[in-house]
Amino acid sequence: MCSIGIGILLAISACAQEVYEKDQNIYFRDVNNKESQLTFKGKDYGAKLSPDREKIIFVREIKPCPGTSDAGWMPSDCEEIWAVNVDGSNEHRIIKSNYADHPNMSYYLGSFDSLNFSPDGNYIFFLSQHCAVDAILYRANFDGSNIKRLSNAHQLDVVGGYPKDEYYGHPVVGIRKLPKGASVIKWSVVLMAPDGHEIKEIDNLDLFWKTHKKL
């Protein structure tokens, strides 16, 4: 979802830029509709353009996973999170798989999904597979430092749109919950603060995204 800039021209320019995947390589289309191929490994996907339209984060497959798991399940792929500028420069890894260090999968990072930025571009949010049925929501600095585990989660969006929105920069995630006094786990969509604490359940997700905008 492109952000509205200051002035009509800036808004149009921001919305005209696009990042996408083709043959598992990352491409960028600029405001003049010029297409540039940014990666060439044939192992990349899940790209997300930064709010300032200058950087891209993406997932790179690293196959096969080293070693074997003693947790009773195996991730489908060991993966890393990489970044590159929209002009193709400064391609570099920011978060690597730690599977070799945690074969019991307790603190596994390496099967990544749903990459997203904070509105100021200083942080990234992402999901990492935790077991056969669960993923974990993490937040890290853009350079990959200060990785924090926030919650279990199965989908991820971030509220963007307008800085005056009270939920600007807040993650919206799908999670499994066991309600108080209940014996059956239910699926819920919740609004979280950027530090991971739950603010509220969202009963009508379509209505929520009509009121707020995705980053």
Secondary structure, DSSP 8 states (H G I E B T S, - for coil): -----SSHHHHHHHHH-EEEEETTEEEEE-TT--EEE---SS-EEEEEE-TTSSEEEEEEEE-S-SS--SSS---S-EEEEEEEETTS---EEEE---GGG-TT-TT---SEEEEEE-TTSSEEEEEEE-SSS-EEEEEEETTS-S-EEEEEESEEEEB-S-TTSTTTT-EEEEEEE--TT-SS-EEEEEEE-TTS-EEEE-S-HHHHHHHS-B-
